[in-house]
Amino acid sequence: MDKIGIFFGTDTGRTRLIAKQIAKKLGDTAAAPVNIGRTTLADFLAYDHLIVGSPTLGDGMLPGESCGLSQPSWEEFVPQLAAADLTGKTIAIFGLGDQKKYTHEFVDAIGILHDAFVARGARVVGRWPTAGYDFAASQAVDGDEFLGLALDQHHQPVLTEERIDAWLAQIKTEFLR
């Protein structure tokens, strides 16, 4: 298997730390994590297998300049995908959110990114059960699963490593299909 590209958007640095933790756990099979605001579409498209991460900001928004970030992020990158063909790409998504403070938009970024990738032909893998979370609504939910790994570093940080390990074991097999 070729190296897995890891791309993330962040506002506080938490998503970057999770991306680095994922890369460390994957070892030589992963490229160094890259901030999506500091890359090109060509660099993103160079990978057949990608892990992408994003926090959800405010009322269910992707991070970006309109949210007060000082640099571009997913909000600015996603429109660049409009002309891209993601057929043959396999993408796994992780998202960070606060299920108590933002209970009606918990990890919405997972759903936003999922829809953008699927609309351009990508195969998105790595669904995660909603059991064990306490939120009211999310664009990232399909039935009883999130469309990617949901992490709450505010209220459930002790569960993060265990969740990452289980999710990585799952997506490794999905990347091999």
N, CA and C atoms as an extended XYZ file, in Angstrom:
531
Properties=species:S:1:pos:R:3:atomname:S:1:resname:S:1:resid:I:1 pbc="F F F"
N         0.848       -1.182        0.000 N   MET     1
C         0.000        0.000        0.000 CA  MET     1
C         0.889        1.240        0.000 C   MET     1
N         0.497        2.226       -0.799 N   ASP     2
C         1.208        3.498       -0.812 CA  ASP     2
C         0.999        4.214        0.517 C   ASP     2
N         1.808        5.235        0.739 N   LYS     3
C         1.653        6.019        1.972 CA  LYS     3
C         0.264        6.646        2.039 C   LYS     3
N        -0.203        6.799        3.261 N   ILE     4
C        -1.492        7.436        3.528 CA  ILE     4
C        -1.229        8.919        3.762 C   ILE     4
N        -1.933        9.771        3.032 N   GLY     5
C        -1.826       11.207        3.247 CA  GLY     5
C        -2.709       11.616        4.407 C   GLY     5
N        -2.214       12.467        5.270 N   ILE     6
C        -2.985       12.965        6.408 CA  ILE     6
C        -3.052       14.482        6.308 C   ILE     6
N        -4.279       14.992        6.240 N   PHE     7
C        -4.509       16.431        6.118 CA  PHE     7
C        -5.499       16.859        7.194 C   PHE     7
N        -5.284       18.033        7.744 N   PHE     8
C        -6.145       18.504        8.827 CA  PHE     8
C        -6.356       20.004        8.725 C   PHE     8
N        -7.459       20.444        9.273 N   GLY     9
C        -7.721       21.855        9.510 CA  GLY     9
C        -7.786       22.022       11.019 C   GLY     9
N        -7.471       23.196       11.517 N   THR    10
C        -7.465       23.382       12.964 CA  THR    10
C        -7.674       24.848       13.303 C   THR    10
N        -8.113       25.084       14.524 N   ASP    11
C        -8.158       26.461       14.999 CA  ASP    11
C        -7.383       26.584       16.310 C   ASP    11
N        -7.484       25.609       17.189 N   THR    12
C        -6.786       25.666       18.469 CA  THR    12
C        -5.536       24.789       18.503 C   THR    12
N        -5.371       23.928       17.512 N   GLY    13
C        -4.242       23.017       17.498 CA  GLY    13
C        -4.600       21.601       17.925 C   GLY    13
N        -5.803       21.396       18.466 N   ARG    14
C        -6.198       20.053       18.898 CA  ARG    14
C        -6.261       19.064       17.740 C   ARG    14
N        -6.788       19.496       16.614 N   THR    15
C        -6.912       18.596       15.466 CA  THR    15
C        -5.527       18.246       14.924 C   THR    15
N        -4.625       19.179       14.943 N   ARG    16
C        -3.243       18.916       14.532 CA  ARG    16
C        -2.620       17.862       15.436 C   ARG    16
N        -2.852       17.966       16.733 N   LEU    17
C        -2.294       16.984       17.669 CA  LEU    17
C        -2.856       15.586       17.413 C   LEU    17
N        -4.131       15.497       17.108 N   ILE    18
C        -4.742       14.198       16.802 CA  ILE    18
C        -4.164       13.662       15.497 C   ILE    18
N        -3.991       14.513       14.499 N   ALA    19
C        -3.404       14.083       13.226 CA  ALA    19
C        -1.989       13.538       13.452 C   ALA    19
N        -1.212       14.201       14.297 N   LYS    20
C         0.139       13.736       14.605 CA  LYS    20
C         0.101       12.407       15.357 C   LYS    20
N        -0.863       12.258       16.255 N   GLN    21
C        -1.014       11.005       16.996 CA  GLN    21
C        -1.361        9.866       16.042 C   GLN    21
N        -2.252       10.112       15.098 N   ILE    22
C        -2.626        9.110       14.100 CA  ILE    22
C        -1.410        8.736       13.256 C   ILE    22
N        -0.670        9.722       12.799 N   ALA    23
C         0.516        9.457       11.979 CA  ALA    23
C         1.534        8.612       12.744 C   ALA    23
N         1.730        8.921       14.005 N   LYS    24
C         2.675        8.160       14.820 CA  LYS    24
C         2.226        6.705       14.951 C   LYS    24
N         0.937        6.497       15.159 N   LYS    25
C         0.410        5.140       15.298 CA  LYS    25
C         0.523        4.355       13.983 C   LYS    25
N         0.414        5.040       12.854 N   LEU    26
C         0.516        4.374       11.561 CA  LEU    26
C         1.965        4.132       11.142 C   LEU    26
N         2.891        4.858       11.731 N   GLY    27
C         4.306        4.659       11.428 CA  GLY    27
C         4.647        4.986        9.985 C   GLY    27
N         5.454        4.124        9.377 N   ASP    28
C         5.959        4.365        8.023 CA  ASP    28
C         4.893        4.336        6.941 C   ASP    28
N         3.694        3.857        7.256 N   THR    29
C         2.646        3.807        6.228 CA  THR    29
C         1.990        5.170        6.005 C   THR    29
N         2.299        6.134        6.877 N   ALA    30
C         1.688        7.453        6.763 CA  ALA    30
C         2.712        8.526        6.450 C   ALA    30
N         2.286        9.483        5.649 N   ALA    31
C         3.088       10.684        5.414 CA  ALA    31
C         2.911       11.618        6.620 C   ALA    31
N         3.785       12.579        6.747 N   ALA    32
C         3.654       13.558        7.826 CA  ALA    32
C         2.367       14.354        7.636 C   ALA    32
N         1.636       14.618        8.714 N   PRO    33
C         0.394       15.392        8.609 CA  PRO    33
C         0.645       16.796        8.069 C   PRO    33
N        -0.297       17.278        7.272 N   VAL    34
C        -0.180       18.585        6.627 CA  VAL    34
C        -1.430       19.410        6.914 C   VAL    34
N        -1.225       20.652        7.293 N   ASN    35
C        -2.338       21.581        7.476 CA  ASN    35
C        -2.942       21.862        6.103 C   ASN    35
N        -4.234       21.651        5.951 N   ILE    36
C        -4.897       21.792        4.648 CA  ILE    36
C        -4.771       23.220        4.108 C   ILE    36
N        -4.617       24.183        4.972 N   GLY    37
C        -4.445       25.567        4.539 CA  GLY    37
C        -3.069       25.870        3.999 C   GLY    37
N        -2.172       24.897        4.109 N   ARG    38
C        -0.793       25.097        3.649 CA  ARG    38
C        -0.398       24.084        2.582 C   ARG    38
N        -1.371       23.592        1.845 N   THR    39
C        -1.075       22.609        0.810 CA  THR    39
C        -1.753       22.999       -0.492 C   THR    39
N        -1.452       22.244       -1.519 N   THR    40
C        -2.078       22.484       -2.817 CA  THR    40
C        -3.014       21.333       -3.144 C   THR    40
N        -3.902       21.573       -4.076 N   LEU    41
C        -4.797       20.519       -4.527 CA  LEU    41
C        -3.983       19.363       -5.109 C   LEU    41
N        -2.935       19.663       -5.846 N   ALA    42
C        -2.096       18.614       -6.438 CA  ALA    42
C        -1.459       17.737       -5.359 C   ALA    42
N        -0.985       18.341       -4.287 N   ASP    43
C        -0.390       17.561       -3.198 CA  ASP    43
C        -1.441       16.668       -2.534 C   ASP    43
N        -2.636       17.182       -2.352 N   PHE    44
C        -3.740       16.416       -1.769 CA  PHE    44
C        -4.092       15.232       -2.672 C   PHE    44
N        -4.185       15.493       -3.967 N   LEU    45
C        -4.586       14.457       -4.923 CA  LEU    45
C        -3.486       13.431       -5.195 C   LEU    45
N        -2.286       13.664       -4.701 N   ALA    46
C        -1.173       12.733       -4.921 CA  ALA    46
C        -1.351       11.416       -4.164 C   ALA    46
N        -2.281       11.382       -3.208 N   TYR    47
C        -2.499       10.187       -2.390 CA  TYR    47
C        -3.771        9.464       -2.823 C   TYR    47
N        -3.703        8.126       -2.835 N   ASP    48
C        -4.904        7.330       -3.100 CA  ASP    48
C        -5.678        7.061       -1.819 C   ASP    48
N        -4.975        7.062       -0.676 N   HIS    49
C        -5.588        6.842        0.635 CA  HIS    49
C        -5.312        8.071        1.487 C   HIS    49
N        -6.383        8.622        2.046 N   LEU    50
C        -6.237        9.840        2.838 CA  LEU    50
C        -6.987        9.726        4.150 C   LEU    50
N        -6.426       10.325        5.179 N   ILE    51
C        -7.117       10.535        6.442 CA  ILE    51
C        -7.189       12.041        6.603 C   ILE    51
N        -8.396       12.546        6.795 N   VAL    52
C        -8.573       13.990        6.935 CA  VAL    52
C        -9.287       14.284        8.246 C   VAL    52
N        -8.933       15.408        8.850 N   GLY    53
C        -9.530       15.783       10.119 CA  GLY    53
C        -9.892       17.249       10.172 C   GLY    53
N       -10.945       17.520       10.958 N   SER    54
C       -11.393       18.895       11.093 CA  SER    54
C       -12.185       19.075       12.376 C   SER    54
N       -12.026       20.222       13.026 N   PRO    55
C       -12.965       20.567       14.083 CA  PRO    55
C       -14.227       21.136       13.436 C   PRO    55
N       -15.286       21.193       14.205 N   THR    56
C       -16.485       21.911       13.780 CA  THR    56
C       -16.503       23.203       14.582 C   THR    56
N       -16.657       24.314       13.890 N   LEU    57
C       -16.637       25.611       14.559 CA  LEU    57
C       -18.038       26.213       14.619 C   LEU    57
N       -18.288       26.971       15.670 N   GLY    58
C       -19.537       27.715       15.804 CA  GLY    58
C       -20.769       26.887       15.540 C   GLY    58
N       -21.597       27.379       14.667 N   ASP    59
C       -22.873       26.724       14.366 CA  ASP    59
C       -22.733       25.717       13.234 C   ASP    59
N       -21.778       24.807       13.345 N   GLY    60
C       -21.625       23.733       12.379 CA  GLY    60
C       -20.861       24.126       11.136 C   GLY    60
N       -19.769       24.845       11.302 N   MET    61
C       -19.002       25.333       10.157 CA  MET    61
C       -17.636       24.669       10.079 C   MET    61
N       -17.113       24.586        8.852 N   LEU    62
C       -15.734       24.171        8.661 CA  LEU    62
C       -14.827       25.303        9.113 C   LEU    62
N       -13.623       24.994        9.588 N   PRO    63
C       -12.705       26.078        9.925 CA  PRO    63
C       -12.288       26.834        8.671 C   PRO    63
N       -12.132       28.131        8.822 N   GLY    64
C       -11.723       28.972        7.705 CA  GLY    64
C       -11.671       30.423        8.114 C   GLY    64
N       -11.348       31.248        7.170 N   GLU    65
C       -11.168       32.666        7.453 CA  GLU    65
C       -12.451       33.360        7.896 C   GLU    65
N       -13.625       32.899        7.408 N   SER    66
C       -14.873       33.541        7.824 CA  SER    66
C       -15.208       33.251        9.286 C   SER    66
N       -14.547       32.264        9.875 N   CYS    67
C       -14.734       31.929       11.296 CA  CYS    67
C       -13.725       32.650       12.178 C   CYS    67
N       -12.902       33.488       11.567 N   GLY    68
C       -11.928       34.237       12.333 CA  GLY    68
C       -10.531       33.652       12.330 C   GLY    68
N       -10.310       32.581       11.585 N   LEU    69
C        -8.953       32.026       11.498 CA  LEU    69
C        -8.063       32.982       10.713 C   LEU    69
N        -6.814       33.016       11.061 N   SER    70
C        -5.886       33.928       10.397 CA  SER    70
C        -5.320       33.356        9.103 C   SER    70
N        -5.608       32.084        8.825 N   GLN    71
C        -5.107       31.470        7.597 CA  GLN    71
C        -6.201       30.604        6.981 C   GLN    71
N        -6.080       30.284        5.700 N   PRO    72
C        -7.068       29.429        5.042 CA  PRO    72
C        -7.104       28.037        5.676 C   PRO    72
N        -8.240       27.370        5.522 N   SER    73
C        -8.397       26.013        6.036 CA  SER    73
C        -9.388       25.269        5.139 C   SER    73
N       -10.150       24.357        5.704 N   TRP    74
C       -11.086       23.561        4.901 CA  TRP    74
C       -12.104       24.421        4.151 C   TRP    74
N       -12.559       25.496        4.770 N   GLU    75
C       -13.544       26.363        4.127 CA  GLU    75
C       -13.039       26.861        2.774 C   GLU    75
N       -11.770       27.154        2.685 N   GLU    76
C       -11.196       27.645        1.443 CA  GLU    76
C       -10.749       26.505        0.524 C   GLU    76
N       -10.417       25.346        1.097 N   PHE    77
C        -9.914       24.237        0.289 CA  PHE    77
C       -11.034       23.482       -0.421 C   PHE    77
N       -12.139       23.241        0.246 N   VAL    78
C       -13.221       22.434       -0.336 CA  VAL    78
C       -13.684       22.953       -1.704 C   VAL    78
N       -13.857       24.258       -1.902 N   PRO    79
C       -14.252       24.720       -3.241 CA  PRO    79
C       -13.256       24.355       -4.346 C   PRO    79
N       -11.985       24.184       -4.003 N   GLN    80
C       -10.990       23.776       -4.996 CA  GLN    80
C       -11.255       22.373       -5.527 C   GLN    80
N       -11.987       21.581       -4.763 N   LEU    81
C       -12.301       20.211       -5.166 CA  LEU    81
C       -13.354       20.149       -6.274 C   LEU    81
N       -14.012       21.262       -6.562 N   ALA    82
C       -15.116       21.278       -7.533 CA  ALA    82
C       -14.722       20.682       -8.880 C   ALA    82
N       -13.518       20.924       -9.312 N   ALA    83
C       -13.077       20.418      -10.612 CA  ALA    83
C       -12.289       19.112      -10.495 C   ALA    83
N       -12.145       18.602       -9.279 N   ALA    84
C       -11.326       17.403       -9.061 CA  ALA    84
C       -12.168       16.137       -9.198 C   ALA    84
N       -11.540       15.096       -9.712 N   ASP    85
C       -12.155       13.776       -9.774 CA  ASP    85
C       -11.498       12.930       -8.693 C   ASP    85
N       -12.261       12.550       -7.688 N   LEU    86
C       -11.725       11.773       -6.580 CA  LEU    86
C       -11.992       10.277       -6.747 C   LEU    86
N       -12.413        9.865       -7.921 N   THR    87
C       -12.628        8.450       -8.185 CA  THR    87
C       -11.329        7.689       -7.930 C   THR    87
N       -11.418        6.594       -7.212 N   GLY    88
C       -10.243        5.809       -6.878 CA  GLY    88
C        -9.593        6.216       -5.572 C   GLY    88
N       -10.033        7.311       -4.980 N   LYS    89
C        -9.500        7.753       -3.688 CA  LYS    89
C       -10.337        7.135       -2.566 C   LYS    89
N        -9.663        6.703       -1.508 N   THR    90
C       -10.339        6.217       -0.307 CA  THR    90
C        -9.988        7.180        0.815 C   THR    90
N       -11.019        7.709        1.455 N   ILE    91
C       -10.825        8.757        2.456 CA  ILE    91
C       -11.515        8.371        3.751 C   ILE    91
N       -10.815        8.540        4.867 N   ALA    92
C       -11.373        8.359        6.206 CA  ALA    92
C       -11.329        9.724        6.896 C   ALA    92
N       -12.393       10.049        7.609 N   ILE    93
C       -12.534       11.376        8.214 CA  ILE    93
C       -12.624       11.259        9.730 C   ILE    93
N       -11.906       12.129       10.428 N   PHE    94
C       -12.110       12.267       11.873 CA  PHE    94
C       -12.465       13.716       12.151 C   PHE    94
N       -13.267       13.913       13.180 N   GLY    95
C       -13.683       15.262       13.516 CA  GLY    95
C       -13.686       15.489       15.014 C   GLY    95
N       -13.400       16.713       15.401 N   LEU    96
C       -13.433       17.101       16.801 CA  LEU    96
C       -14.603       18.036       17.035 C   LEU    96
N       -15.253       17.856       18.165 N   GLY    97
C       -16.387       18.706       18.519 CA  GLY    97
C       -16.626       18.687       20.013 C   GLY    97
N       -17.565       19.492       20.438 N   ASP    98
C       -17.960       19.603       21.843 CA  ASP    98
C       -19.436       19.227       21.913 C   ASP    98
N       -19.710       18.010       22.385 N   GLN    99
C       -21.072       17.496       22.356 CA  GLN    99
C       -22.003       18.139       23.379 C   GLN    99
N       -21.470       18.843       24.340 N   LYS   100
C       -22.322       19.492       25.340 CA  LYS   100
C       -22.603       20.963       24.992 C   LYS   100
N       -21.586       21.687       24.568 N   LYS   101
C       -21.760       23.103       24.229 CA  LYS   101
C       -22.419       23.271       22.860 C   LYS   101
N       -22.065       22.390       21.910 N   TYR   102
C       -22.607       22.471       20.553 CA  TYR   102
C       -23.382       21.187       20.242 C   TYR   102
N       -24.377       20.930       21.059 N   THR   103
C       -25.122       19.676       20.999 CA  THR   103
C       -25.928       19.490       19.715 C   THR   103
N       -26.236       20.587       19.016 N   HIS   104
C       -27.031       20.492       17.781 CA  HIS   104
C       -26.181       20.510       16.517 C   HIS   104
N       -24.874       20.607       16.658 N   GLU   105
C       -24.001       20.578       15.487 CA  GLU   105
C       -22.709       19.820       15.789 C   GLU   105
N       -22.829       18.829       16.664 N   PHE   106
C       -21.663       18.050       17.081 CA  PHE   106
C       -20.995       17.389       15.874 C   PHE   106
N       -19.743       17.638       15.671 N   VAL   107
C       -18.876       17.136       14.590 CA  VAL   107
C       -19.513       17.255       13.199 C   VAL   107
N       -20.283       18.311       12.973 N   ASP   108
C       -20.887       18.540       11.651 CA  ASP   108
C       -19.850       18.535       10.530 C   ASP   108
N       -18.626       18.962       10.816 N   ALA   109
C       -17.592       19.023        9.778 CA  ALA   109
C       -17.374       17.661        9.120 C   ALA   109
N       -17.523       16.584        9.877 N   ILE   110
C       -17.384       15.247        9.287 CA  ILE   110
C       -18.395       15.090        8.154 C   ILE   110
N       -19.636       15.462        8.400 N   GLY   111
C       -20.682       15.339        7.380 CA  GLY   111
C       -20.446       16.248        6.191 C   GLY   111
N       -19.995       17.456        6.441 N   ILE   112
C       -19.736       18.407        5.351 CA  ILE   112
C       -18.620       17.880        4.448 C   ILE   112
N       -17.532       17.423        5.062 N   LEU   113
C       -16.423       16.888        4.273 CA  LEU   113
C       -16.832       15.600        3.560 C   LEU   113
N       -17.535       14.729        4.248 N   HIS   114
C       -18.019       13.479        3.645 CA  HIS   114
C       -18.778       13.771        2.354 C   HIS   114
N       -19.736       14.673        2.433 N   ASP   115
C       -20.570       14.980        1.264 CA  ASP   115
C       -19.745       15.571        0.125 C   ASP   115
N       -18.780       16.415        0.451 N   ALA   116
C       -17.924       17.015       -0.585 CA  ALA   116
C       -17.085       15.950       -1.283 C   ALA   116
N       -16.547       15.014       -0.535 N   PHE   117
C       -15.707       13.964       -1.126 CA  PHE   117
C       -16.537       12.974       -1.942 C   PHE   117
N       -17.660       12.540       -1.410 N   VAL   118
C       -18.517       11.573       -2.104 CA  VAL   118
C       -19.055       12.178       -3.406 C   VAL   118
N       -19.415       13.453       -3.389 N   ALA   119
C       -19.939       14.120       -4.584 CA  ALA   119
C       -18.920       14.136       -5.718 C   ALA   119
N       -17.655       13.984       -5.379 N   ARG   120
C       -16.598       14.013       -6.391 CA  ARG   120
C       -16.018       12.621       -6.661 C   ARG   120
N       -16.728       11.581       -6.185 N   GLY   121
C       -16.382       10.212       -6.539 CA  GLY   121
C       -15.541        9.428       -5.556 C   GLY   121
N       -15.190       10.002       -4.430 N   ALA   122
C       -14.361        9.282       -3.453 CA  ALA   122
C       -15.178        8.216       -2.725 C   ALA   122
N       -14.477        7.214       -2.256 N   ARG   123
C       -15.067        6.212       -1.367 CA  ARG   123
C       -14.661        6.616        0.043 C   ARG   123
N       -15.655        6.910        0.896 N   VAL   124
C       -15.371        7.328        2.267 CA  VAL   124
C       -15.611        6.140        3.188 C   VAL   124
N       -14.627        5.855        4.027 N   VAL   125
C       -14.677        4.718        4.946 CA  VAL   125
C       -14.503        5.215        6.377 C   VAL   125
N       -14.668        4.309        7.320 N   GLY   126
C       -14.370        4.650        8.707 CA  GLY   126
C       -15.542        5.135        9.520 C   GLY   126
N       -16.720        4.612        9.239 N   ARG   127
C       -17.877        4.989       10.065 CA  ARG   127
C       -17.640        4.576       11.509 C   ARG   127
N       -18.287        5.301       12.411 N   TRP   128
C       -18.070        5.090       13.837 CA  TRP   128
C       -19.414        5.126       14.567 C   TRP   128
N       -19.657        4.229       15.543 N   PRO   129
C       -20.949        4.206       16.234 CA  PRO   129
C       -21.219        5.472       17.048 C   PRO   129
N       -22.486        5.852       17.108 N   THR   130
C       -22.885        7.021       17.900 CA  THR   130
C       -23.067        6.678       19.376 C   THR   130
N       -23.094        5.400       19.704 N   ALA   131
C       -23.239        4.987       21.105 CA  ALA   131
C       -22.070        5.539       21.918 C   ALA   131
N       -22.388        6.030       23.118 N   GLY   132
C       -21.348        6.565       23.988 CA  GLY   132
C       -21.185        8.068       23.894 C   GLY   132
N       -21.997        8.709       23.079 N   TYR   133
C       -21.964       10.164       22.927 CA  TYR   133
C       -23.309       10.724       23.385 C   TYR   133
N       -23.342       11.981       23.794 N   ASP   134
C       -24.565       12.627       24.267 CA  ASP   134
C       -24.723       13.968       23.544 C   ASP   134
N       -25.435       13.945       22.408 N   PHE   135
C       -25.634       15.138       21.590 CA  PHE   135
C       -27.051       15.082       21.033 C   PHE   135
N       -27.521       16.204       20.498 N   ALA   136
C       -28.893       16.269       19.989 CA  ALA   136
C       -28.974       16.041       18.485 C   ALA   136
N       -28.019       16.568       17.721 N   ALA   137
C       -28.085       16.463       16.261 CA  ALA   137
C       -26.690       16.617       15.670 C   ALA   137
N       -26.528       16.062       14.465 N   SER   138
C       -25.259       16.191       13.761 CA  SER   138
C       -25.447       15.876       12.292 C   SER   138
N       -24.849       16.693       11.430 N   GLN   139
C       -24.827       16.415        9.993 CA  GLN   139
C       -23.952       15.204        9.684 C   GLN   139
N       -23.200       14.744       10.671 N   ALA   140
C       -22.259       13.638       10.480 CA  ALA   140
C       -22.877       12.280       10.781 C   ALA   140
N       -24.183       12.224       11.069 N   VAL   141
C       -24.817       10.970       11.460 CA  VAL   141
C       -25.649       10.390       10.319 C   VAL   141
N       -25.498        9.086       10.146 N   ASP   142
C       -26.328        8.308        9.229 CA  ASP   142
C       -26.798        7.093       10.017 C   ASP   142
N       -28.074        7.066       10.358 N   GLY   143
C       -28.593        5.991       11.191 CA  GLY   143
C       -28.008        6.062       12.580 C   GLY   143
N       -27.327        5.004       12.997 N   ASP   144
C       -26.706        4.992       14.322 CA  ASP   144
C       -25.180        5.053       14.228 C   ASP   144
N       -24.697        5.669       13.148 N   GLU   145
C       -23.253        5.803       12.950 CA  GLU   145
C       -22.883        7.221       12.529 C   GLU   145
N       -21.697        7.635       12.978 N   PHE   146
C       -21.080        8.835       12.431 CA  PHE   146
C       -20.433        8.450       11.107 C   PHE   146
N       -20.289        9.383       10.200 N   LEU   147
C       -19.646        9.148        8.906 CA  LEU   147
C       -18.122        9.130        9.019 C   LEU   147
N       -17.619        9.247       10.223 N   GLY   148
C       -16.193        9.208       10.526 CA  GLY   148
C       -16.018        9.140       12.027 C   GLY   148
N       -14.794        9.196       12.477 N   LEU   149
C       -14.490        9.113       13.902 CA  LEU   149
C       -14.794       10.442       14.589 C   LEU   149
N       -15.668       10.412       15.578 N   ALA   150
C       -16.023       11.602       16.353 CA  ALA   150
C       -15.232       11.613       17.654 C   ALA   150
N       -14.568       12.734       17.918 N   LEU   151
C       -13.781       12.887       19.131 CA  LEU   151
C       -14.200       14.151       19.864 C   LEU   151
N       -14.341       14.044       21.181 N   ASP   152
C       -14.672       15.195       22.018 CA  ASP   152
C       -13.552       15.357       23.043 C   ASP   152
N       -12.612       16.228       22.730 N   GLN   153
C       -11.462       16.453       23.595 CA  GLN   153
C       -11.813       17.295       24.823 C   GLN   153
N       -13.015       17.866       24.845 N   HIS   154
C       -13.455       18.660       25.990 CA  HIS   154
C       -14.040       17.774       27.089 C   HIS   154
N       -14.854       16.791       26.695 N   HIS   155
C       -15.617       16.015       27.670 CA  HIS   155
C       -15.269       14.532       27.715 C   HIS   155
N       -14.554       14.020       26.712 N   GLN   156
C       -14.209       12.604       26.699 CA  GLN   156
C       -12.756       12.362       26.265 C   GLN   156
N       -11.815       13.164       26.722 N   PRO   157
C       -10.437       12.984       26.259 CA  PRO   157
C        -9.838       11.626       26.648 C   PRO   157
N       -10.314       11.039       27.731 N   VAL   158
C        -9.759        9.750       28.154 CA  VAL   158
C       -10.135        8.620       27.202 C   VAL   158
N       -11.132        8.833       26.347 N   LEU   159
C       -11.553        7.820       25.386 CA  LEU   159
C       -10.857        7.948       24.035 C   LEU   159
N       -10.136        9.039       23.831 N   THR   160
C        -9.577        9.341       22.516 CA  THR   160
C        -8.620        8.268       22.011 C   THR   160
N        -7.646        7.889       22.796 N   GLU   161
C        -6.648        6.930       22.302 CA  GLU   161
C        -7.288        5.588       21.960 C   GLU   161
N        -8.164        5.116       22.812 N   GLU   162
C        -8.857        3.846       22.555 CA  GLU   162
C        -9.690        3.933       21.273 C   GLU   162
N       -10.366        5.047       21.077 N   ARG   163
C       -11.174        5.229       19.868 CA  ARG   163
C       -10.292        5.291       18.623 C   ARG   163
N        -9.199        6.011       18.697 N   ILE   164
C        -8.286        6.097       17.551 CA  ILE   164
C        -7.750        4.719       17.196 C   ILE   164
N        -7.325        3.963       18.189 N   ASP   165
C        -6.770        2.629       17.928 CA  ASP   165
C        -7.791        1.730       17.228 C   ASP   165
N        -9.009        1.716       17.724 N   ALA   166
C       -10.049        0.870       17.126 CA  ALA   166
C       -10.389        1.339       15.715 C   ALA   166
N       -10.459        2.643       15.533 N   TRP   167
C       -10.797        3.201       14.216 CA  TRP   167
C        -9.694        2.920       13.212 C   TRP   167
N        -8.442        3.075       13.616 N   LEU   168
C        -7.332        2.805       12.705 CA  LEU   168
C        -7.298        1.332       12.299 C   LEU   168
N        -7.581        0.439       13.219 N   ALA   169
C        -7.627       -0.988       12.876 CA  ALA   169
C        -8.707       -1.236       11.824 C   ALA   169
N        -9.809       -0.547       11.960 N   GLN   170
C       -10.920       -0.679       11.009 CA  GLN   170
C       -10.557       -0.109        9.647 C   GLN   170
N       -10.026        1.101        9.603 N   ILE   171
C        -9.794        1.718        8.294 CA  ILE   171
C        -8.607        1.106        7.561 C   ILE   171
N        -7.655        0.543        8.287 N   LYS   172
C        -6.530       -0.132        7.612 CA  LYS   172
C        -7.055       -1.232        6.710 C   LYS   172
N        -8.019       -2.013        7.190 N   THR   173
C        -8.577       -3.090        6.363 CA  THR   173
C        -9.406       -2.510        5.219 C   THR   173
N       -10.085       -1.404        5.464 N   GLU   174
C       -10.892       -0.781        4.414 CA  GLU   174
C       -10.013       -0.154        3.333 C   GLU   174
N        -8.843        0.329        3.705 N   PHE   175
C        -7.920        0.886        2.725 CA  PHE   175
C        -7.356       -0.184        1.807 C   PHE   175
N        -7.322       -1.430        2.276 N   LEU   176
C        -6.767       -2.524        1.483 CA  LEU   176
C        -7.741       -3.085        0.457 C   LEU   176
N        -9.009       -2.735        0.547 N   ARG   177
C       -10.022       -3.260       -0.395 CA  ARG   177
C        -9.849       -2.702       -1.763 C   ARG   177
